[in-house]
Amino acid sequence: MNSTSRKLPNALARTLTAIATAGCLFSTAASAEPLEIGVLLPSPIADVGWSHALNEGIAAVKEKYGDDVNVSTIENIQEGPDADRIMNKMIGDGQQFLLLGSFGYMNAGLKLAQRNPDRTFLHASGYKTAENFSPFTAKYYEGAYLMGMAAAELTKTKKLGVVSAFAIPELISTINGFTLGARSVDPEVTVDVIWINSWFDPAKAQDSAKALLAGGADVLFSNAQDTPSVVTVGEEAGAYVFNLNSSMKEYAPTKYLGVVKTDWAPFFVASVDAHLAGSFEGKNEWLGMNDNVVVVEDWSSDISADMKARIDAMHEEIASGARHVYDGPLMNQEGEEVIPSGERLEDGAILGMDWHVEGVNSPLPK
């Protein structure tokens, strides 16, 4: 063996060491690059509402990771071509983690996810999944059931009114939960619904709330309205009112029944953690009171102590799983039995709900 052959292993070792060192340096430099997060919202962030609640959840991600994340938020974008174009631009701009904040972003977002398997997508309110595409939905119906109990105690007309955005399963199930809770206290209570086909239309929301009051409703539910319009109408008319997602108590200081709030911070932080760890799994995230995502608070002091005790007991039963809002027997609004006694409506059926329970007067839009 000559001297050259004896030196080759050392030279190779030095080369491999250099490559490994360069690799480490490259890896360190790469890991130092901040995670680019893109957020697309269907309405203005403002100080209340759905987009505000989503933004608060993303704020928790920024608080945890600081300069290790860059967040780009685009708000008040309606579903359709503009939203699709913006999503594509986010991908082109190198954003690796996308939060799509509206049901109507689902199909375009899913196609993007399938074309970009190295990116992670969270999608609000939908039901389609991919390995890197997770829809997330709150079990609003749990909190709405409790609000229905309170509304049934305080109503004098036995008529409740709902101003609702789009007739999607998430909002249909919330109205049904509200109705079931109310009728568990008083079976004579009925619910009227006006669908305004918008997440953010203050004038239309106000007009709808006034129409419900004119029809005899004396408790209003602002269902997924990113504006306090319904809440202020209730306050001015002396009608109790509650809403979803974030507190609007300051807009109804005397007639605020409460809020079915969503706290997305733990879920969003966990999702970013999973993305960075390479362990993100696309699946339906169906989160409720037991997950501390649905939080009911700001209860009116006009609710009696006895009713508040009943509500608190029901809260514990639902959160623990001992009771389910959709336990049978359940009747639809035509009076037909849908779920018999002793059975329970499955999550998949709730996620796809396209029918109203008994007690809801208004038909679903065709």
C-alpha positions in Angstrom: 0.0 0.0 0.0 1.6 3.4 -1.0 1.4 6.6 0.9 -1.3 8.0 -1.3 -3.6 5.2 -0.6 -2.9 5.5 3.2 -3.9 9.2 3.1 -7.2 8.8 1.2 -9.3 7.7 4.3 -8.1 10.8 6.2 -8.8 13.1 3.2 -12.2 11.5 2.8 -12.8 12.0 6.5 -11.9 15.6 6.3 -14.2 16.1 3.3 -17.1 14.4 5.0 -16.5 16.5 8.1 -16.5 19.6 5.9 -19.7 18.5 4.2 -21.3 17.8 7.6 -20.2 21.1 9.0 -21.6 22.9 6.0 -24.8 21.0 6.3 -25.1 21.9 9.9 -24.5 25.6 9.1 -27.0 25.4 6.3 -29.5 23.7 8.5 -29.0 26.4 11.2 -29.4 29.2 8.7 -32.5 27.6 7.3 -34.0 27.1 10.7 -33.3 30.7 11.5 -35.7 31.8 8.7 -39.1 32.8 10.2 -42.2 30.8 9.4 -44.3 32.7 6.9 -48.0 32.6 7.9 -50.8 33.8 5.7 -54.2 34.6 7.1 -57.3 35.3 4.9 -60.4 36.6 6.6 -64.0 37.1 5.2 -64.7 40.3 7.2 -63.0 43.2 8.9 -61.1 42.3 12.0 -62.6 45.2 13.9 -63.0 44.9 17.7 -65.6 42.1 17.8 -66.8 39.1 15.8 -65.5 36.1 14.0 -62.5 37.6 12.2 -61.6 39.3 15.5 -61.6 35.9 17.3 -59.4 34.3 14.6 -57.0 37.2 14.8 -56.8 36.9 18.5 -55.9 33.2 18.1 -53.1 34.1 15.6 -51.9 36.7 18.1 -51.2 33.9 20.5 -49.0 32.3 17.9 -47.1 35.5 17.5 -46.8 35.9 21.2 -45.2 32.4 21.5 -42.9 32.6 18.6 -42.0 36.3 18.3 -39.7 37.0 15.4 -39.6 33.3 14.4 -42.9 33.9 12.6 -44.1 36.5 10.1 -47.8 36.9 9.8 -49.5 38.5 6.8 -53.2 39.1 7.2 -55.7 40.1 4.5 -59.2 40.9 5.8 -62.6 41.5 4.4 -62.3 39.3 1.3 -65.5 37.7 0.1 -65.6 34.1 -1.2 -64.9 33.8 -4.9 -62.3 34.8 -7.5 -60.7 37.5 -5.3 -60.2 35.1 -2.5 -58.9 32.4 -4.9 -56.4 34.8 -6.4 -55.1 35.9 -3.0 -54.6 32.3 -1.8 -52.5 31.6 -4.9 -50.5 34.7 -4.3 -49.8 33.6 -0.7 -48.3 30.4 -2.1 -46.3 32.3 -4.6 -45.0 34.6 -1.9 -43.7 31.6 0.0 -46.1 31.4 2.8 -45.9 28.0 4.4 -48.8 28.0 6.8 -52.2 29.3 5.7 -55.2 30.0 7.8 -58.3 30.3 5.6 -61.1 31.9 7.7 -64.3 31.1 5.8 -66.4 28.2 4.7 -66.5 29.5 1.2 -62.7 29.3 0.8 -62.8 25.5 1.1 -62.7 24.2 -2.5 -60.0 26.5 -3.8 -58.0 26.0 -0.6 -58.2 22.3 -0.8 -56.9 22.3 -4.5 -54.0 24.5 -3.4 -53.2 22.1 -0.6 -53.2 19.1 -2.9 -50.9 20.9 -5.3 -48.6 22.1 -2.5 -48.1 19.1 -0.1 -45.2 20.9 1.7 -47.6 23.7 3.0 -50.0 23.5 5.9 -53.6 24.7 5.7 -56.2 25.3 8.4 -59.7 25.9 7.1 -62.6 27.4 9.1 -66.0 25.7 9.1 -65.5 23.2 6.3 -65.5 19.4 6.1 -63.1 18.4 3.4 -59.6 17.1 4.4 -56.2 16.3 3.0 -52.9 15.3 4.6 -52.0 18.9 4.9 -55.5 20.4 5.1 -57.5 20.5 8.3 -61.0 22.0 8.7 -61.8 23.3 12.2 -65.2 23.9 13.6 -66.5 25.0 17.0 -69.4 23.1 18.7 -71.3 26.4 19.0 -74.5 24.4 19.5 -73.2 23.4 23.0 -73.0 27.0 24.2 -76.2 28.0 22.3 -78.1 25.3 24.1 -77.2 27.1 27.4 -78.2 30.4 26.0 -81.5 28.9 24.9 -82.2 27.9 28.5 -81.6 31.5 29.7 -83.7 33.0 26.8 -86.6 30.7 27.7 -86.7 32.0 31.2 -86.5 35.7 30.2 -88.8 35.8 27.2 -92.4 37.1 27.7 -93.6 36.5 24.2 -92.2 32.9 23.9 -90.8 34.1 20.6 -87.1 34.1 19.9 -85.4 35.6 16.8 -82.1 34.8 15.0 -80.3 36.9 12.5 -78.0 34.4 10.7 -75.3 34.5 8.0 -75.3 31.6 5.6 -77.4 28.4 5.9 -74.4 26.1 6.4 -74.4 23.2 8.8 -72.3 25.0 11.4 -74.9 27.7 11.8 -77.9 25.4 11.3 -76.7 23.2 14.2 -76.2 26.3 16.3 -79.7 27.5 15.8 -81.0 24.0 16.5 -79.0 23.8 19.7 -80.4 27.2 20.8 -83.9 26.0 20.1 -83.5 22.7 21.9 -82.1 24.5 25.0 -85.0 26.9 25.1 -87.7 24.2 24.6 -86.1 22.1 27.3 -87.2 24.9 29.7 -90.5 25.9 27.9 -91.8 23.6 25.1 -94.0 26.5 23.9 -91.1 28.6 22.8 -90.6 29.0 19.1 -87.7 30.5 17.0 -87.9 32.6 13.8 -84.8 32.9 11.6 -83.8 35.5 9.0 -80.8 34.5 6.8 -79.0 37.5 5.3 -76.4 35.6 3.3 -73.5 37.7 4.6 -70.9 37.7 7.3 -70.8 41.4 7.4 -73.7 43.6 6.3 -74.5 46.0 9.2 -77.6 47.6 7.5 -79.1 44.3 6.5 -78.5 42.8 10.0 -80.1 45.8 11.6 -83.2 45.6 9.4 -83.5 41.9 10.0 -83.3 42.3 13.8 -86.0 45.0 13.7 -88.2 42.7 11.6 -87.9 39.9 14.1 -88.8 42.3 16.9 -91.8 43.5 14.9 -92.9 39.9 14.6 -92.9 39.5 18.4 -89.4 38.2 19.3 -88.1 39.7 22.5 -84.8 37.8 22.6 -82.3 38.1 19.7 -79.5 35.8 18.6 -76.8 37.4 16.4 -75.6 34.2 14.7 -72.1 34.7 13.1 -72.5 38.4 12.4 -69.2 40.3 12.4 -70.9 43.5 13.5 -72.7 44.6 16.6 -75.7 45.7 14.6 -78.1 43.1 16.0 -76.8 43.7 19.5 -77.3 47.4 19.4 -80.8 47.0 18.0 -81.7 44.7 20.9 -80.3 47.1 23.4 -82.3 50.0 21.9 -85.5 48.0 21.8 -85.1 46.6 25.3 -84.8 43.0 24.0 -82.2 40.6 25.4 -79.5 39.7 22.9 -76.5 37.4 22.6 -73.9 36.5 19.9 -71.1 34.3 18.9 -67.3 34.5 18.9 -66.4 37.6 21.0 -68.0 39.7 23.6 -70.2 42.6 22.5 -71.3 43.5 26.0 -70.2 47.1 25.6 -72.8 47.5 22.9 -75.7 46.3 25.1 -74.8 47.2 28.7 -78.3 46.5 30.0 -79.7 43.8 27.7 -76.7 41.6 27.0 -77.6 37.9 27.6 -74.1 36.7 27.1 -71.6 35.4 24.5 -70.8 32.0 23.1 -67.1 32.8 22.7 -64.4 31.0 20.8 -60.9 30.8 22.0 -58.8 29.5 19.1 -55.4 30.3 20.7 -54.6 26.8 22.0 -55.6 25.1 18.7 -53.7 27.5 16.5 -50.5 27.3 18.6 -50.7 23.5 18.6 -51.2 23.4 14.8 -48.1 25.6 14.3 -46.1 23.4 16.7 -47.1 20.4 14.7 -46.2 22.0 11.4 -42.7 22.9 12.7 -42.2 19.5 14.1 -43.3 17.8 10.8 -46.1 16.0 12.5 -49.1 18.0 11.2 -52.0 15.7 10.3 -55.0 16.8 8.2 -58.2 15.9 10.0 -61.6 17.4 11.0 -61.0 19.4 14.2 -64.4 19.5 16.0 -63.9 21.5 19.2 -66.2 22.4 22.0 -66.5 23.3 25.7 -64.4 20.3 26.8 -61.6 21.6 24.7 -61.9 25.1 26.2 -62.6 26.5 22.7 -66.3 27.2 23.2 -66.5 29.4 26.3 -69.8 30.9 27.5 -69.5 34.0 29.6 -70.8 37.5 30.3 -74.1 36.1 31.6 -76.9 38.6 32.3 -77.5 39.3 36.0 -81.3 39.2 35.1 -81.1 35.4 34.9 -82.4 33.9 38.2 -80.2 32.1 40.6 -82.2 28.9 40.1 -81.9 29.1 36.3 -78.2 29.9 36.5 -77.7 26.8 38.7 -79.5 24.7 36.1 -77.4 26.2 33.3 -74.2 25.5 35.2 -75.2 21.9 35.9 -76.0 21.4 32.2 -72.7 23.0 31.2 -70.9 20.4 33.3 -72.9 17.5 31.9 -72.3 18.6 28.3 -68.6 19.3 28.8 -68.0 16.0 30.5 -69.9 14.1 27.8 -72.6 12.8 30.2 -75.2 14.8 28.1 -75.2 15.6 24.4 -77.2 18.4 22.9 -78.4 16.0 20.2 -79.5 13.1 22.3 -82.8 11.6 21.2 -85.7 11.8 20.9 -85.3 14.6 18.3 -88.1 15.8 16.0 -87.6 17.9 12.9 -89.7 21.0 12.2 -92.3 18.9 10.4 -92.9 16.9 13.6 -91.2 13.7 12.3 -88.9 11.8 14.6 -85.3 11.9 13.4 -83.4 10.5 16.3 -85.3 8.1 18.7 -84.9 8.0 22.4 -81.7 6.4 23.6 -79.8 7.3 20.4 -77.5 10.2 19.6 -76.9 12.2 16.5 -73.4 11.4 15.3 -70.8 14.1 14.7 -70.8 13.5 10.9 -74.5 14.1 10.8 -74.1 17.4 12.8 -71.3 18.5 10.5 -73.6 18.0 7.6 -76.9 19.2 9.2 -79.4 20.4 6.7 -82.6 20.4 8.7 -84.2 22.3 11.6 -85.5 20.8 14.8 -89.1 21.2 16.0 -89.8 24.7 17.3 -88.0 26.5 14.5 -90.7 28.2 12.4 -88.6 29.4 9.4 -87.9 27.0 6.6 -84.3 26.6 5.4 -83.5 28.6 2.2 -83.5 26.5 -1.0 
